[in-house]
Amino acid sequence: GFDKHFRKVFGVSPSRWIARRKAVDIHRELCSNRKTLKQISFEYGFSSAAHFSKFCKTHMSLSPGAVRRQALGAYRPNTPTNKKG
């Protein structure tokens, strides 16, 4: 009963809603740059860095480090490096 009602109201399963909410919270943490990636991973209950990275790639399409770099303006995909020589 609960799952069916929840899905009708929110349009997604409870577990998917929780994962999306967790992704929003993690994204906010990554963008704040106050905590290390390891601290964030631990606080959100991930068993390993690999699991945390996979979650971020699944829900944000980027690794945790890439999310942080993008938020800080340092992430520039497909930009050639300016090496001379």
N, CA, C and O atoms as a DFTB+ gen file, in Angstrom:
340 C
 N C O
     1  1       0.792      -1.195       0.000
     2  2       0.000       0.000       0.000
     3  2       0.836       1.263       0.000
     4  3       0.589       2.174      -0.790
     5  1       1.827       1.326       0.882
     6  2       2.618       2.555       0.994
     7  2       3.360       2.852      -0.302
     8  3       3.308       3.977      -0.799
     9  1       4.051       1.854      -0.858
    10  2       4.815       2.077      -2.090
    11  2       3.925       2.583      -3.214
    12  3       4.293       3.504      -3.943
    13  1       2.762       1.979      -3.348
    14  2       1.836       2.362      -4.412
    15  2       1.365       3.802      -4.212
    16  3       1.334       4.581      -5.164
    17  1       1.002       4.155      -2.998
    18  2       0.553       5.518      -2.704
    19  2       1.691       6.523      -2.901
    20  3       1.489       7.591      -3.477
    21  1       2.873       6.179      -2.424
    22  2       4.034       7.061      -2.568
    23  2       4.327       7.317      -4.045
    24  3       4.556       8.454      -4.457
    25  1       4.316       6.256      -4.825
    26  2       4.594       6.358      -6.259
    27  2       3.541       7.232      -6.949
    28  3       3.867       7.998      -7.856
    29  1       2.296       7.118      -6.526
    30  2       1.212       7.917      -7.104
    31  2       1.399       9.402      -6.792
    32  3       1.163      10.254      -7.648
    33  1       1.821       9.707      -5.574
    34  2       1.999      11.098      -5.154
    35  2       3.269      11.716      -5.733
    36  3       3.241      12.841      -6.234
    37  1       4.391      10.980      -5.666
    38  2       5.686      11.540      -6.044
    39  2       6.181      11.119      -7.427
    40  3       7.133      11.701      -7.949
    41  1       5.550      10.127      -8.011
    42  2       5.925       9.694      -9.352
    43  2       7.136       8.783      -9.425
    44  3       7.548       8.397     -10.519
    45  1       7.707       8.436      -8.302
    46  2       8.859       7.527      -8.239
    47  2       8.723       6.655      -6.994
    48  3       7.931       6.944      -6.098
    49  1       9.507       5.590      -6.957
    50  2       9.497       4.718      -5.784
    51  2      10.159       5.430      -4.599
    52  3      10.943       6.359      -4.795
    53  1       9.846       5.000      -3.376
    54  2      10.484       5.611      -2.209
    55  2      12.013       5.523      -2.258
    56  3      12.701       6.479      -1.899
    57  1      12.542       4.379      -2.701
    58  2      14.006       4.235      -2.729
    59  2      14.638       5.182      -3.751
    60  3      15.710       5.733      -3.501
    61  1      13.990       5.374      -4.887
    62  2      14.519       6.301      -5.887
    63  2      14.438       7.745      -5.387
    64  3      15.343       8.540      -5.642
    65  1      13.355       8.087      -4.675
    66  2      13.204       9.431      -4.118
    67  2      14.307       9.694      -3.093
    68  3      14.903      10.771      -3.076
    69  1      14.573       8.706      -2.244
    70  2      15.619       8.846      -1.228
    71  2      16.986       9.019      -1.901
    72  3      17.780       9.859      -1.478
    73  1      17.261       8.235      -2.937
    74  2      18.546       8.345      -3.640
    75  2      18.702       9.730      -4.270
    76  3      19.780      10.321      -4.217
    77  1      17.639      10.240      -4.858
    78  2      17.705      11.588      -5.453
    79  2      17.945      12.647      -4.386
    80  3      18.734      13.571      -4.586
    81  1      17.268      12.513      -3.260
    82  2      17.438      13.470      -2.156
    83  2      18.876      13.416      -1.635
    84  3      19.486      14.448      -1.353
    85  1      19.402      12.205      -1.514
    86  2      20.781      12.005      -1.060
    87  2      21.751      12.640      -2.054
    88  3      22.737      13.258      -1.651
    89  1      21.475      12.490      -3.348
    90  2      22.336      13.076      -4.384
    91  2      22.337      14.595      -4.290
    92  3      23.385      15.221      -4.451
    93  1      21.180      15.195      -4.033
    94  2      21.093      16.658      -3.889
    95  2      21.923      17.109      -2.690
    96  3      22.671      18.083      -2.778
    97  1      21.791      16.402      -1.579
    98  2      22.543      16.754      -0.370
    99  2      24.046      16.590      -0.581
   100  3      24.831      17.442      -0.164
   101  1      24.442      15.503      -1.223
   102  2      25.861      15.268      -1.494
   103  2      26.407      16.329      -2.439
   104  3      27.518      16.822      -2.244
   105  1      25.641      16.682      -3.452
   106  2      26.066      17.722      -4.395
   107  2      26.327      19.029      -3.656
   108  3      27.327      19.702      -3.906
   109  1      25.429      19.383      -2.750
   110  2      25.608      20.604      -1.953
   111  2      26.902      20.523      -1.130
   112  3      27.655      21.494      -1.048
   113  1      27.149      19.368      -0.528
   114  2      28.370      19.181       0.261
   115  2      29.620      19.301      -0.616
   116  3      30.599      19.938      -0.227
   117  1      29.580      18.689      -1.793
   118  2      30.738      18.743      -2.693
   119  2      31.016      20.173      -3.155
   120  3      32.172      20.568      -3.303
   121  1      29.972      20.931      -3.377
   122  2      30.130      22.302      -3.858
   123  2      30.595      23.261      -2.763
   124  3      31.156      24.316      -3.056
   125  1      30.364      22.898      -1.516
   126  2      30.767      23.789      -0.424
   127  2      32.266      23.756      -0.182
   128  3      32.837      24.732       0.304
   129  1      32.917      22.631      -0.520
   130  2      34.370      22.471      -0.378
   131  2      34.850      22.612       1.060
   132  3      36.010      22.958       1.287
   133  1      33.994      22.355       2.025
   134  2      34.395      22.441       3.431
   135  2      34.931      21.118       3.963
   136  3      35.726      21.092       4.903
   137  1      34.488      20.021       3.354
   138  2      34.878      18.696       3.823
   139  2      35.612      17.960       2.716
   140  3      35.448      18.253       1.532
   141  1      36.421      17.002       3.127
   142  2      37.105      16.173       2.136
   143  2      36.101      15.195       1.526
   144  3      35.032      14.949       2.083
   145  1      36.470      14.646       0.376
   146  2      35.612      13.654      -0.262
   147  2      35.427      12.456       0.659
   148  3      34.344      11.873       0.726
   149  1      36.487      12.097       1.363
   150  2      36.430      10.967       2.291
   151  2      35.441      11.240       3.426
   152  3      34.685      10.349       3.812
   153  1      35.441      12.458       3.961
   154  2      34.510      12.814       5.029
   155  2      33.064      12.727       4.546
   156  3      32.202      12.181       5.235
   157  1      32.812      13.266       3.363
   158  2      31.459      13.238       2.813
   159  2      31.014      11.803       2.587
   160  3      29.894      11.430       2.936
   161  1      31.885      11.007       2.008
   162  2      31.584       9.602       1.749
   163  2      31.216       8.879       3.045
   164  3      30.232       8.141       3.091
   165  1      31.996       9.090       4.077
   166  2      31.762       8.439       5.365
   167  2      30.441       8.910       5.978
   168  3      29.660       8.096       6.472
   169  1      30.190      10.222       5.948
   170  2      28.989      10.778       6.567
   171  2      27.705      10.287       5.901
   172  3      26.662      10.206       6.550
   173  1      27.772       9.963       4.630
   174  2      26.590       9.487       3.921
   175  2      26.517       7.961       3.848
   176  3      25.679       7.402       3.140
   177  1      27.402       7.302       4.585
   178  2      27.295       5.864       4.780
   179  2      27.815       4.978       3.665
   180  3      27.420       3.817       3.564
   181  1      28.697       5.508       2.824
   182  2      29.255       4.676       1.765
   183  2      30.351       3.791       2.332
   184  3      31.145       4.222       3.168
   185  1      30.384       2.557       1.871
   186  2      31.329       1.584       2.407
   187  2      32.726       1.739       1.818
   188  3      33.697       1.238       2.386
   189  1      32.834       2.425       0.691
   190  2      34.143       2.613       0.066
   191  2      34.112       3.837      -0.845
   192  3      33.048       4.344      -1.199
   193  1      35.299       4.293      -1.209
   194  2      35.412       5.410      -2.143
   195  2      34.840       5.019      -3.504
   196  3      34.245       5.847      -4.193
   197  1      35.020       3.773      -3.882
   198  2      34.509       3.301      -5.169
   199  2      32.981       3.348      -5.204
   200  3      32.393       3.743      -6.211
   201  1      32.345       2.948      -4.116
   202  2      30.885       2.981      -4.043
   203  2      30.382       4.420      -4.097
   204  3      29.393       4.705      -4.773
   205  1      31.050       5.325      -3.395
   206  2      30.694       6.746      -3.405
   207  2      30.846       7.317      -4.817
   208  3      29.969       8.035      -5.298
   209  1      31.942       7.002      -5.465
   210  2      32.186       7.483      -6.816
   211  2      31.125       6.956      -7.785
   212  3      30.629       7.703      -8.629
   213  1      30.779       5.684      -7.665
   214  2      29.759       5.094      -8.540
   215  2      28.403       5.765      -8.325
   216  3      27.682       6.029      -9.287
   217  1      28.057       6.039      -7.074
   218  2      26.799       6.728      -6.770
   219  2      26.776       8.099      -7.437
   220  3      25.784       8.471      -8.063
   221  1      27.865       8.847      -7.302
   222  2      27.932      10.186      -7.895
   223  2      27.848      10.120      -9.414
   224  3      27.147      10.920     -10.034
   225  1      28.553       9.180     -10.010
   226  2      28.519       9.046     -11.472
   227  2      27.119       8.667     -11.948
   228  3      26.677       9.127     -13.000
   229  1      26.424       7.834     -11.184
   230  2      25.073       7.422     -11.553
   231  2      24.078       8.571     -11.423
   232  3      23.236       8.767     -12.299
   233  1      24.173       9.326     -10.340
   234  2      23.165      10.345     -10.047
   235  2      23.543      11.761     -10.489
   236  3      22.671      12.622     -10.608
   237  1      24.824      12.009     -10.731
   238  2      25.265      13.348     -11.131
   239  2      26.041      13.344     -12.440
   240  3      26.416      14.400     -12.949
   241  1      26.277      12.172     -12.974
   242  2      27.011      11.981     -14.238
   243  2      28.477      12.383     -14.175
   244  3      29.143      12.467     -15.206
   245  1      28.976      12.630     -12.983
   246  2      30.383      12.997     -12.793
   247  2      30.915      12.339     -11.530
   248  3      30.148      11.976     -10.638
   249  1      32.217      12.191     -11.461
   250  2      32.839      11.699     -10.234
   251  2      32.727      12.787      -9.166
   252  3      32.500      13.950      -9.500
   253  1      32.883      12.431      -7.888
   254  2      32.809      13.446      -6.836
   255  2      33.830      14.576      -7.043
   256  3      33.508      15.748      -6.845
   257  1      35.049      14.224      -7.439
   258  2      36.073      15.242      -7.675
   259  2      35.712      16.157      -8.832
   260  3      35.968      17.360      -8.773
   261  1      35.122      15.603      -9.881
   262  2      34.718      16.413     -11.033
   263  2      33.571      17.350     -10.669
   264  3      33.527      18.486     -11.141
   265  1      32.647      16.885      -9.834
   266  2      31.555      17.754      -9.367
   267  2      32.141      18.933      -8.621
   268  3      31.738      20.079      -8.826
   269  1      33.100      18.640      -7.750
   270  2      33.725      19.707      -6.960
   271  2      34.492      20.676      -7.857
   272  3      34.370      21.891      -7.702
   273  1      35.277      20.151      -8.787
   274  2      36.028      21.029      -9.695
   275  2      35.086      21.896     -10.526
   276  3      35.349      23.079     -10.740
   277  1      34.009      21.315     -10.984
   278  2      33.035      22.062     -11.776
   279  2      32.424      23.185     -10.937
   280  3      32.257      24.305     -11.418
   281  1      32.097      22.882      -9.698
   282  2      31.506      23.888      -8.812
   283  2      32.476      25.023      -8.521
   284  3      32.064      26.165      -8.317
   285  1      33.747      24.708      -8.502
   286  2      34.765      25.724      -8.215
   287  2      35.256      26.414      -9.482
   288  3      36.153      27.255      -9.423
   289  1      34.674      26.064     -10.627
   290  2      35.034      26.717     -11.877
   291  2      36.301      26.209     -12.512
   292  3      36.809      26.822     -13.452
   293  1      36.827      25.098     -12.021
   294  2      38.091      24.582     -12.554
   295  2      37.874      23.408     -13.504
   296  3      38.837      22.872     -14.051
   297  1      36.645      23.010     -13.702
   298  2      36.360      21.851     -14.552
   299  2      36.059      22.325     -15.964
   300  3      35.070      23.021     -16.194
   301  1      36.911      21.948     -16.909
   302  2      36.724      22.343     -18.293
   303  2      36.908      21.115     -19.189
   304  3      38.014      20.834     -19.650
   305  1      35.809      20.384     -19.431
   306  2      35.933      19.191     -20.261
   307  2      36.286      19.535     -21.705
   308  3      35.884      20.579     -22.219
   309  1      37.022      18.670     -22.337
   310  2      37.394      18.815     -23.747
   311  2      38.158      20.095     -24.044
   312  3      38.076      20.623     -25.153
   313  1      38.891      20.593     -23.075
   314  2      39.715      21.775     -23.283
   315  2      41.163      21.321     -23.363
   316  3      41.672      20.717     -22.418
   317  1      41.839      21.604     -24.481
   318  2      43.247      21.196     -24.581
   319  2      44.111      21.982     -23.602
   320  3      43.840      23.144     -23.301
   321  1      45.135      21.335     -23.123
   322  2      46.049      22.019     -22.228
   323  2      46.926      22.983     -23.014
   324  3      47.183      22.762     -24.197
   325  1      47.373      24.016     -22.387
   326  2      48.193      25.019     -23.045
   327  2      49.662      24.782     -22.777
   328  3      50.324      25.609     -22.150
   329  1      50.169      23.678     -23.238
   330  2      51.586      23.365     -23.049
   331  2      52.367      23.882     -24.237
   332  3      51.967      23.698     -25.387
   333  1      53.457      24.513     -23.959
   334  2      54.335      25.002     -25.031
   335  2      55.523      24.072     -25.166
   336  3      56.028      23.515     -24.191
   337  1      55.939      23.929     -26.374
   338  2      57.168      23.197     -26.515
   339  2      57.094      22.111     -27.435
   340  3      58.084      21.408     -27.641
